[in-house]
Amino acid sequence: MGAGGVGALALDLSLALDPSLLFERAIGPPDAWQRDALRSAAPRMLWNASRQSGKSSVAACLAVHAAAFTPKTLVILCSPGLRQSAELLRKCLDVTRALGLPEPPAADSALRLELGNGSRLIALPGTESTIRGYSAPALVVVDEASRVPDDVYRATTPMLAVSGGRLVALSTPWGARGWWHAAWTSDEPWERYEVPATACPRIGADFLEQERRSMGSLAFRSEYLCEFVDTEDNVFSSEHVHAALDDSIQPLWGAA
């Protein structure tokens, strides 16, 4: 590789060592949680963050940083559907362009971005069959994670067994269900970030009040306050369901 392009970018040691500087160059000054998440070396992270809190931009910078500074790196971007995956890859492409690289990416399409150093960013829809087609990624990003089915998540983690790659999942809640809720409430060693809209300096109180009135309490608490609330179509609340699963309660009749 010549002196230009990603090779020249790698000469900027401060940028290579601190992904938050990439965010600052491509997007602007990061919020405190964004800086912490970008600087973290945790192998597993959950970002339970409000709509419009900038979590997808953070993920894009993290993905581009992993690809740009480590040649022949594979980064997988997974979302519930093709459109969301393509949109996240578009954010990644915007980050590479904002860096002012003198040479364009080696290849790009709606679902694939290949840099001059041989690194690849692949956008995939959230289906088990597509996930199983790849191995040994350095980073897997799961966007809109609460909407990604459990079997897709279970197909994702084995990809990291050999590479020792990282897994970053970002979402708003979607009720107290699924692997995303289980991971958030588990004792597993995830590094967790909770970012309600009230903690985002770019979202005003007047806008939030308007959203609360128009969306209703359940949707607002989920989308903006990061709460795992029951969906409106639940017949029974999660509290009542869990209360019914109490082994300490003796049945009225003896066991058969």
Secondary structure, DSSP 8 states (H G I E B T S, - for coil): --SSHHHHHHT-HHHHH-HHHHHHHHT-S--HHHHHHHH---SEEEEEE-TTSSHHHHHHHHHHHHHHSSTT-EEEEEESSHHHHHHHHHHHHHHHHHTT-SS--SEE-SSEEE-TTS-EEEEEES-HHHHTT----SEEEEETGGGS-HHHHHHHGGGHHHH--EEEEEE---SS-HHHHHHHHSSS--EEEEE-GGG-TTS-HHHHHHHHHHH-HHHHHHHTT------TT-SS-HHHHHHH--TTS--SS---
